[in-house]
Amino acid sequence: MERGLLWFPLLIAFFWLAWEGWKEFQKIETYRSWAEQFEQAKYDIYSVLGQKDNKITWGKPTTKGPIQLETFSLDNVEKLNILVDEKLVDVGSLPSKGKKIELEFEFNKTEKSVRIPFTEISLAAEWGKFLQEKLQSEPSD
């Protein structure tokens, strides 16, 4: 009987891990179908991001599909920043660690900035470089 009592918590932990894995799999599958409409897309546990032409769409991944979706145009972006732990970092000298990683889009003075969370500094830097090149390649009005 003692052995049963010892194994019962492990059995519960196994089923909980399996359930969490299934939910994450469902999030990834719904993301895949959502991402087909974009030229470039990214998924991580904090956010989904899609780019098509000059439009950026981002939101939060769930098992039923991305929620809290927001869309904005790169035409309205004045500046693009990479923030690690609320501090502006240079793409040339990225820190190795950080708890809070975000890609910040600063707009015209009439709009507030948008911060998109990332899990990895390198992934945020790659997207930052890509979108910065896209911003610079656009003809100015």
C-alpha positions as CSV (number, residue, x, y, z in Angstrom):
1,M,0.0,0.0,0.0
2,E,2.9,2.4,0.7
3,R,4.2,1.9,-2.8
4,G,0.8,2.9,-4.2
5,L,0.8,6.0,-2.2
6,L,4.3,6.9,-3.4
7,W,3.4,6.3,-7.1
8,F,0.1,8.1,-7.1
9,P,1.6,11.7,-7.1
10,L,3.9,10.6,-10.0
11,L,0.8,9.3,-11.9
12,I,-1.0,12.6,-11.4
13,A,2.2,14.6,-12.5
14,F,2.4,12.4,-15.6
15,F,-1.2,13.1,-16.6
16,W,-0.8,16.8,-15.9
17,L,2.3,17.0,-18.1
18,A,0.6,15.0,-20.9
19,W,-2.4,17.5,-20.7
20,E,-0.1,20.5,-20.9
21,G,1.8,19.0,-23.8
22,W,-1.5,18.4,-25.6
23,K,-2.6,22.0,-25.1
24,E,0.7,23.3,-26.4
25,F,0.4,21.0,-29.5
26,Q,-3.1,22.4,-30.1
27,K,-1.8,26.0,-29.9
28,I,0.9,25.2,-32.5
29,E,-1.6,23.5,-34.8
30,T,-4.0,26.5,-34.7
31,Y,-1.0,28.8,-35.2
32,R,0.1,26.9,-38.4
33,S,-3.3,27.5,-40.0
34,W,-3.4,31.1,-38.9
35,A,0.2,31.8,-40.2
36,E,-0.5,30.6,-43.7
37,Q,-1.9,34.0,-44.6
38,F,1.4,35.8,-43.9
39,E,4.7,36.2,-45.7
40,Q,6.6,35.8,-42.4
41,A,5.3,34.6,-39.0
42,K,6.6,33.6,-35.6
43,Y,5.2,31.6,-32.7
44,D,6.3,31.4,-29.1
45,I,4.5,31.0,-25.8
46,Y,4.1,34.7,-25.3
47,S,2.9,35.9,-28.7
48,V,2.3,35.2,-32.3
49,L,3.4,37.6,-35.0
50,G,2.6,37.8,-38.7
51,Q,3.9,40.1,-41.4
52,K,2.3,40.6,-44.8
53,D,3.3,43.5,-47.0
54,N,3.4,46.5,-44.6
55,K,1.0,45.1,-42.1
56,I,2.0,43.5,-38.8
57,T,-0.6,41.4,-36.9
58,W,0.2,40.1,-33.5
59,G,-1.7,38.5,-30.6
60,K,-1.7,35.8,-27.9
61,P,-1.7,32.1,-28.8
62,T,-4.5,29.9,-27.5
63,T,-5.7,26.4,-28.3
64,K,-8.6,27.9,-30.2
65,G,-6.4,30.3,-32.2
66,P,-4.7,33.6,-31.6
67,I,-6.7,36.1,-29.5
68,Q,-6.4,39.8,-28.8
69,L,-5.1,40.4,-32.3
70,E,-3.9,43.8,-33.2
71,T,-2.8,45.0,-36.6
72,F,-0.8,48.1,-37.5
73,S,1.1,49.4,-40.6
74,L,4.8,49.7,-40.8
75,D,4.1,53.0,-42.6
76,N,3.2,54.5,-39.3
77,V,6.3,53.2,-37.4
78,E,8.9,55.9,-36.7
79,K,11.3,53.7,-34.6
80,L,11.9,50.1,-33.8
81,N,13.6,49.1,-30.5
82,I,14.7,45.9,-28.8
83,L,14.1,46.0,-25.1
84,V,15.5,43.5,-22.6
85,D,14.3,43.9,-19.0
86,E,12.9,47.4,-19.9
87,K,16.3,48.6,-21.2
88,L,17.0,49.6,-24.8
89,V,19.7,47.3,-26.3
90,D,21.9,47.6,-29.4
91,V,21.6,44.9,-32.0
92,G,25.4,44.7,-32.2
93,S,25.9,44.0,-28.5
94,L,23.0,41.8,-27.3
95,P,23.0,40.6,-23.7
96,S,23.1,36.8,-23.2
97,K,20.2,36.7,-20.8
98,G,17.0,38.6,-20.0
99,K,13.7,38.0,-18.3
100,K,11.5,40.3,-20.3
101,I,12.3,40.6,-24.0
102,E,10.2,42.9,-26.2
103,L,10.2,44.4,-29.7
104,E,8.9,47.9,-29.4
105,F,7.3,49.8,-32.2
106,E,7.1,53.6,-31.7
107,F,4.6,55.4,-33.9
108,N,3.7,59.0,-34.7
109,K,3.1,61.1,-31.6
110,T,-0.7,60.5,-31.8
111,E,-0.4,56.7,-31.2
112,K,1.1,54.9,-28.2
113,S,3.9,52.4,-28.8
114,V,3.3,48.6,-29.2
115,R,5.5,46.1,-27.4
116,I,5.5,42.5,-28.6
117,P,6.9,40.0,-26.2
118,F,9.5,37.3,-27.2
119,T,11.0,34.4,-25.4
120,E,14.5,34.7,-26.9
121,I,16.7,37.7,-27.4
122,S,18.2,36.3,-30.6
123,L,14.7,35.8,-32.1
124,A,13.7,39.4,-31.2
125,A,16.9,40.6,-32.7
126,E,16.3,38.7,-36.0
127,W,12.8,40.1,-36.3
128,G,14.1,43.5,-35.4
129,K,16.7,43.4,-38.1
130,F,14.2,42.0,-40.7
131,L,11.6,44.7,-39.9
132,Q,14.2,47.5,-39.7
133,E,15.4,46.5,-43.3
134,K,11.7,46.5,-44.4
135,L,11.2,50.0,-42.8
136,Q,14.3,51.4,-44.5
137,S,13.4,49.9,-47.9
138,E,10.1,51.6,-48.0
139,P,10.0,54.8,-50.0
140,S,9.4,58.0,-47.9
141,D,6.5,60.3,-48.7
